[in-house]
Amino acid sequence: MDIYGALLNGATLCPVDVKQTGSADLPERLIADKITIYHSTPTVYRYFVNELSSAARKLEFPNLRLVVLGGEKGEPR
């Protein structure tokens, strides 16, 4: 639903296979591709935030306006 909803509204999808490429280049990819909406699972987002906190330089995301988290089954309680 997320894919088709985005495409039917004129968006461009920029999928990233973090299993193959890892999350180290994700911040630079968001900046280079001028991503406006970042949709991720909470686990990948935690890796993304860790990459930001360990970056030697401060990164800014001038085009990013929304972060959407979901699609991951939670731990049983």
DSSP file (Angstrom, degrees, kcal/mol; ACC not computed):
  #  RESIDUE AA STRUCTURE BP1 BP2  ACC     N-H-->O    O-->H-N    N-H-->O    O-->H-N    TCO  KAPPA ALPHA  PHI   PSI    X-CA   Y-CA   Z-CA
    1    1 A M     >        0   0    0      0, 0.0     4,-2.6     0, 0.0     5,-0.2   0.000 360.0 360.0 360.0 -40.6    0.0    0.0    0.0
    2    2 A D  H  >  +     0   0    0      2,-0.2     4,-1.8     1,-0.2     5,-0.2   0.901 360.0  47.7 -63.5 -40.1    2.8    2.4    0.8
    3    3 A I  H  > S+     0   0    0      2,-0.2     4,-2.5     1,-0.2     5,-0.2   0.962 116.6  40.5 -66.4 -51.9    4.5    1.9   -2.5
    4    4 A Y  H  > S+     0   0    0      1,-0.2     4,-2.8     2,-0.2     5,-0.2   0.879 113.0  54.9 -68.4 -37.1    1.4    2.3   -4.7
    5    5 A G  H  X S+     0   0    0     -4,-2.6     4,-0.7     2,-0.2    -1,-0.2   0.913 111.6  45.3 -60.3 -42.1    0.0    5.1   -2.6
    6    6 A A  H ><>S+     0   0    0     -4,-1.8     5,-2.6    -5,-0.2     3,-0.7   0.942 115.3  45.8 -66.1 -48.2    3.3    7.0   -3.1
    7    7 A L  H ><5S+     0   0    0     -4,-2.5     3,-1.6     1,-0.2    -2,-0.2   0.892 109.4  54.2 -64.4 -40.1    3.5    6.3   -6.9
    8    8 A L  H 3<5S+     0   0    0     -4,-2.8    -1,-0.2     1,-0.3    -2,-0.2   0.677 107.8  52.4 -69.5 -15.7   -0.1    7.1   -7.6
    9    9 A N  T <<5S-     0   0    0     -3,-0.7    -1,-0.3    -4,-0.7    -2,-0.2   0.205 125.4 -98.9-103.7  14.4    0.5   10.5   -5.9
   10   10 A G  T < 5S+     0   0    0     -3,-1.6    -3,-0.2     1,-0.2    -2,-0.1   0.573  74.4 142.7  87.5   9.5    3.5   11.4   -8.1
   11   11 A A      < -     0   0    0     -5,-2.6     2,-0.4    -6,-0.2    -1,-0.2  -0.361  45.9-130.4 -80.0 163.4    6.2   10.4   -5.6
   12   12 A T        -     0   0    0     -2,-0.1     2,-0.4     2,-0.0    -1,-0.0  -0.953  17.8-140.3-111.5 133.6    9.5    8.8   -6.6
   13   13 A L        -     0   0    0     -2,-0.4   -10,-0.0     1,-0.0     0, 0.0  -0.778  15.5-174.1 -95.6 138.0   10.7    5.8   -4.6
   14   14 A C        -     0   0    0     -2,-0.4    19,-0.1     2,-0.0     2,-0.0  -0.675  15.2-166.4-127.9  75.5   14.3    5.4   -3.7
   15   15 A P        -     0   0    0      0, 0.0     2,-0.4     0, 0.0    -2,-0.0  -0.334   3.2-161.7 -68.3 145.2   14.6    1.9   -2.1
   16   16 A V        -     0   0    0     -2,-0.0     2,-1.2     4,-0.0     3,-0.1  -0.995  12.4-147.8-127.4 125.0   17.8    1.1   -0.2
   17   17 A D    >>  -     0   0    0     -2,-0.4     4,-2.8     1,-0.2     3,-0.8  -0.756  17.8-179.9 -91.8  92.3   18.7   -2.6    0.6
   18   18 A V  H 3> S+     0   0    0     -2,-1.2     4,-1.4     1,-0.3    -1,-0.2   0.723  77.7  63.8 -70.0 -19.8   20.4   -2.1    3.9
   19   19 A K  H 34 S+     0   0    0      2,-0.2    -1,-0.3     1,-0.1     4,-0.1   0.866 114.6  32.5 -66.8 -34.5   21.1   -5.9    4.1
   20   20 A Q  H <4 S+     0   0    0     -3,-0.8    -2,-0.2     2,-0.1    -1,-0.1   0.895 134.3  25.3 -88.2 -45.2   23.3   -5.5    1.0
   21   21 A T  H  < S-     0   0    0     -4,-2.8     4,-0.3     1,-0.2     3,-0.2   0.622  98.6-134.6 -98.9 -14.0   24.8   -2.0    1.4
   22   22 A G     <  -     0   0    0     -4,-1.4    -1,-0.2    -5,-0.4     3,-0.2  -0.172  27.0 -86.4  80.6 176.8   24.6   -1.5    5.2
   23   23 A S  S >  S+     0   0    0      1,-0.1     3,-1.0     2,-0.1    -1,-0.2   0.448 101.1  93.4-103.3  -1.8   23.4    1.6    6.9
   24   24 A A  T 3  S+     0   0    0      1,-0.3     4,-0.3    -3,-0.2    -1,-0.1   0.858  92.5  40.3 -62.2 -36.4   26.7    3.6    6.9
   25   25 A D  T 3> S+     0   0    0     -4,-0.3     4,-2.2     1,-0.2    -1,-0.3   0.444  88.4  97.5 -92.1   0.1   25.9    5.4    3.6
   26   26 A L  H <> S+     0   0    0     -3,-1.0     4,-2.3     1,-0.2     5,-0.2   0.901  80.0  51.3 -60.0 -45.1   22.2    6.0    4.4
   27   27 A P  H  > S+     0   0    0      0, 0.0     4,-1.7     0, 0.0    -1,-0.2   0.934 112.8  46.1 -58.4 -44.2   22.6    9.6    5.7
   28   28 A E  H  > S+     0   0    0     -4,-0.3     4,-2.9     1,-0.2    -2,-0.2   0.865 110.6  54.0 -65.7 -35.3   24.5   10.6    2.6
   29   29 A R  H  X S+     0   0    0     -4,-2.2     4,-2.6     2,-0.2    -1,-0.2   0.903 106.1  51.9 -65.4 -41.3   22.0    8.9    0.3
   30   30 A L  H  <>S+     0   0    0     -4,-2.3     5,-2.2     1,-0.2     4,-0.2   0.885 114.7  43.2 -62.5 -37.9   19.1   10.8    1.9
   31   31 A I  H ><5S+     0   0    0     -4,-1.7     3,-1.0    -5,-0.2    -2,-0.2   0.940 115.5  47.0 -72.2 -48.0   20.9   14.0    1.3
   32   32 A A  H 3<5S+     0   0    0     -4,-2.9    -2,-0.2     1,-0.3    -3,-0.2   0.875 115.8  44.5 -64.2 -39.0   22.0   13.2   -2.3
   33   33 A D  T 3<5S-     0   0    0     -4,-2.6    -1,-0.3    -5,-0.2    -2,-0.2   0.424 107.1-126.6 -86.7   1.7   18.6   11.9   -3.4
   34   34 A K  T < 5 -     0   0    0     -3,-1.0    -3,-0.2    -4,-0.2     2,-0.2   0.913  35.0-164.6  53.7  48.8   16.8   14.9   -1.8
   35   35 A I      < -     0   0    0     -5,-2.2    -1,-0.2    -6,-0.2     3,-0.1  -0.425  19.9-179.8 -67.3 133.0   14.5   12.5    0.2
   36   36 A T  S    S+     0   0    0      1,-0.3    29,-2.9    28,-0.2    30,-1.4   0.713  72.3  36.4-104.4 -29.6   11.5   14.3    1.7
   37   37 A I  E     -a   66   0A   0     28,-0.2     2,-0.6    27,-0.2    -1,-0.3  -0.981  67.9-162.2-128.8 120.5    9.8   11.3    3.4
   38   38 A Y  E     -a   67   0A   0     28,-2.6    30,-3.2    -2,-0.5     2,-0.5  -0.904   8.5-172.7-104.3 116.9   11.9    8.6    5.1
   39   39 A H  E     +a   68   0A   0     -2,-0.6     2,-0.3    28,-0.2    30,-0.2  -0.947  21.7 143.8-113.6 124.7    9.9    5.4    5.7
   40   40 A S  E     -a   69   0A   0     28,-2.6    30,-1.9    -2,-0.5    -2,-0.0  -0.949  51.1 -97.2-151.9 165.0   11.7    2.7    7.7
   41   41 A T     >  -     0   0    0     -2,-0.3     4,-2.2    28,-0.2     5,-0.2  -0.591  43.9-112.7 -80.1 155.3   11.3    0.0   10.3
   42   42 A P  H  > S+     0   0    0      0, 0.0     4,-2.0     0, 0.0     5,-0.1   0.864 115.9  54.9 -58.1 -36.4   12.2    1.1   13.8
   43   43 A T  H  > S+     0   0    0      2,-0.2     4,-1.7     1,-0.2     5,-0.1   0.938 109.7  44.5 -64.6 -47.0   15.3   -1.2   13.9
   44   44 A V  H  > S+     0   0    0      1,-0.2     4,-2.4     2,-0.2    -1,-0.2   0.878 111.0  55.9 -64.5 -36.8   16.8    0.3   10.7
   45   45 A Y  H  X S+     0   0    0     -4,-2.2     4,-2.7     2,-0.2    -1,-0.2   0.887 103.7  53.8 -62.9 -38.5   15.9    3.8   12.0
   46   46 A R  H  X S+     0   0    0     -4,-2.0     4,-2.3     2,-0.2    -1,-0.2   0.919 109.5  47.9 -61.8 -42.7   17.9    3.0   15.2
   47   47 A Y  H  X S+     0   0    0     -4,-1.7     4,-2.2     2,-0.2    -2,-0.2   0.909 110.7  52.5 -61.9 -40.9   20.9    2.1   13.0
   48   48 A F  H  X S+     0   0    0     -4,-2.4     4,-1.9     2,-0.2    -2,-0.2   0.926 110.1  46.9 -59.5 -47.1   20.4    5.3   11.0
   49   49 A V  H  X S+     0   0    0     -4,-2.7     4,-2.3     1,-0.2    -1,-0.2   0.880 110.2  53.6 -64.7 -38.2   20.4    7.4   14.2
   50   50 A N  H  X S+     0   0    0     -4,-2.3     4,-1.6     1,-0.2    -1,-0.2   0.892 106.7  52.1 -63.9 -38.1   23.5    5.6   15.5
   51   51 A E  H  X S+     0   0    0     -4,-2.2     4,-0.7     1,-0.2    -1,-0.2   0.898 109.9  49.9 -62.2 -39.9   25.3    6.5   12.2
   52   52 A L  H >< S+     0   0    0     -4,-1.9     3,-0.7     1,-0.2    -2,-0.2   0.910 110.6  48.5 -65.4 -41.8   24.3   10.1   12.7
   53   53 A S  H 3< S+     0   0    0     -4,-2.3    -1,-0.2     1,-0.2    -2,-0.2   0.771 114.3  46.2 -72.6 -24.1   25.6   10.2   16.2
   54   54 A S  H 3< S+     0   0    0     -4,-1.6    -1,-0.2    -5,-0.2    -2,-0.2   0.497  85.6 116.2 -94.3  -3.2   28.9    8.6   15.2
   55   55 A A    <<  -     0   0    0     -3,-0.7     4,-0.1    -4,-0.7    -3,-0.0  -0.405  64.1-140.5 -67.6 139.4   29.5   10.8   12.2
   56   56 A A  S    S+     0   0    0     -2,-0.1     2,-0.3     2,-0.1    -1,-0.1   0.769  86.0  44.8 -71.3 -25.4   32.6   13.0   12.4
   57   57 A R  S    S-     0   0    0     -5,-0.0     2,-0.5     0, 0.0    -2,-0.1  -0.823  93.7-103.1-118.5 159.0   30.7   15.9   10.8
   58   58 A K        -     0   0    0     -2,-0.3     2,-0.4    -5,-0.0    -2,-0.1  -0.679  36.7-154.8 -81.3 127.4   27.3   17.4   11.4
   59   59 A L        -     0   0    0     -2,-0.5     2,-0.4    -7,-0.1   -31,-0.0  -0.826   5.3-161.0-104.0 141.8   24.8   16.4    8.7
   60   60 A E        -     0   0    0     -2,-0.4    -2,-0.0     0, 0.0     0, 0.0  -0.940  10.3-155.2-120.6 145.9   21.8   18.3    7.7
   61   61 A F    >   +     0   0    0     -2,-0.4     3,-0.5     1,-0.1    -2,-0.0  -0.764  16.9 174.2-119.4  81.7   18.8   17.1    5.8
   62   62 A P  T 3  S+     0   0    0      0, 0.0    -1,-0.1     0, 0.0   -31,-0.0   0.737  79.6  42.2 -66.0 -23.5   17.3   20.2    4.2
   63   63 A N  T 3  S+     0   0    0    -28,-0.1     2,-0.4   -33,-0.1   -32,-0.0   0.663  86.4 104.9 -96.6 -17.6   14.6   18.3    2.2
   64   64 A L    <   +     0   0    0     -3,-0.5   -28,-0.2     1,-0.2   -27,-0.2  -0.492  31.1 155.3 -70.9 121.9   13.5   15.8    4.9
   65   65 A R        +     0   0    0    -29,-2.9     2,-0.3    -2,-0.4   -28,-0.2   0.517  59.3  32.8-122.9 -11.2   10.2   16.7    6.3
   66   66 A L  E     -a   37   0A   0    -30,-1.4   -28,-2.6     2,-0.0     2,-0.5  -0.982  52.0-162.6-152.4 135.6    8.7   13.5    7.6
   67   67 A V  E     -a   38   0A   0     -2,-0.3     2,-0.5   -30,-0.2   -28,-0.2  -0.986  14.6-168.1-116.8 123.3    9.9   10.3    9.2
   68   68 A V  E     -a   39   0A   0    -30,-3.2   -28,-2.6    -2,-0.5     2,-0.4  -0.953   2.4-169.4-115.0 124.4    7.5    7.3    9.1
   69   69 A L  E     +a   40   0A   0     -2,-0.5     2,-0.3   -30,-0.2   -28,-0.2  -0.928  32.5  91.5-114.8 137.5    8.2    4.3   11.2
   70   70 A G        +     0   0    0    -30,-1.9     3,-0.1    -2,-0.4    -2,-0.0  -0.965  26.1  95.0 168.1-178.4    6.4    1.0   11.0
   71   71 A G        +     0   0    0     -2,-0.3     2,-0.4     1,-0.2   -30,-0.1   0.683  66.3 110.4  85.1  19.4    6.1   -2.4    9.4
   72   72 A E        -     0   0    0     -3,-0.0     2,-0.3   -29,-0.0    -1,-0.2  -0.990  67.4-123.4-131.9 132.0    7.9   -4.4   12.1
   73   73 A K        -     0   0    0     -2,-0.4    -3,-0.0    -3,-0.1     2,-0.0  -0.540  33.1-128.4 -72.8 132.4    6.4   -6.8   14.5
   74   74 A G        -     0   0    0     -2,-0.3    -1,-0.1     1,-0.1     3,-0.1  -0.256  29.3 -87.1 -76.3 166.5    7.0   -5.9   18.1
   75   75 A E        -     0   0    0      1,-0.1    -1,-0.1     2,-0.0     2,-0.1  -0.486  49.8-103.7 -70.3 140.5    8.5   -8.1   20.8
   76   76 A P              0   0    0      0, 0.0    -1,-0.1     0, 0.0    -3,-0.0  -0.383 360.0 360.0 -64.5 144.5    6.0  -10.2   22.7
   77   77 A R              0   0    0     -3,-0.1    -2,-0.0    -2,-0.1     0, 0.0   0.409 360.0 360.0-107.8 360.0    5.2   -8.9   26.1
